[in-house]
Amino acid sequence: MSSQNAVAGAQKWAKEQPWRLYSSQIAVLVRTEVRRNLFTKRRIGMYLLAFTPAFILLMNSVFNRRPLGPIDLEESTLVFAGIVQLYFVRLGIFFACMGVFTWLFRGEMVQKTLHYQFLSPVRREVLVVGKFLAGSIISIALFEVAILISFYLEYSRFGSIGRTYVFSGPGLGQLGSYLLVAALACIGYGAVFLALSLLFKNPIVPGAVLLGWETISPIFPSWAQKLSVTFYLKHLCPVTLPVEGPLALFTVVAEPVAPYLAILGLLCLTVAILVLSCFLIHRLEITYTVD
């Protein structure tokens, strides 16, 4: 068989089975993006955001040697819930996803390499999906490890009491819920920041607006709260934190949502934003002189 016939056969096969071609292209793109973005100096800030709580907990376990009892264990459970819900979900994962996902396309434009991907025989929708999956893998892997280390440092200092709480009590279930919340937060925020990077030349200002929205969304009606990522995540958290501060006076308590509905709702929101990104990628113009 000649080379021309082989090429023609491969093109015919690709047209007849496009999803196999798309999946293979996405797999190659994911591997490339993960290798390029995971271990770089540009990600030092992301590492600091992820492992700062673990460092603080380590210092606390080293310098705080007083005996710990069941009351301290209950307090530590609330402290760890605050670390996940207030720091990781609202700050750490938020800013890490801002740095990772906005750089996936804008970084290529800054480095003047995006046109190579646009000129390659790959659909732009495939680029969106591949880069989104790569950013999700990077952020999820990093913050899952950070939460595991923080959880270990928080409860290992209790000795036998901590082991009983983790392995014979609700500890492992809470850890699983927190890992799920972190993964969904990376996916939800990642989709939002990927769309913002395609919609705005400088996504930092829209990101600040998004941070404000995620912070004050509890004061709006329940239907408006469903447009925020934290609305779905708070229903998956095993420990409820008391609402304090000025926002407590204006907070609108929405009806409880079943965990599976919260997961499904966040995934539907993520898919909708990704579909929007697939439309926005066709409007993206490469203007290196401006950027």
SULKAHU-V29715 format. One record per helix or strand of 2 or more residues. SS is the DSSP state (helix for helix, strand for strand). FROM is the first residue (numbers start at 1). LEN is the number of residues. If there is no record, write none. Layout:
# SULKAHU-V29715
<<SS/FROM/LEN> <SS/FROM/LEN>>
This chain:
# SULKAHU-V29715
<<helix/3/14> <helix/18/20> <helix/41/23> <helix/70/41> <helix/114/6> <helix/124/33> <helix/160/8> <helix/171/29> <helix/203/17> <helix/222/4> <helix/229/6> <helix/246/4> <helix/259/22>>
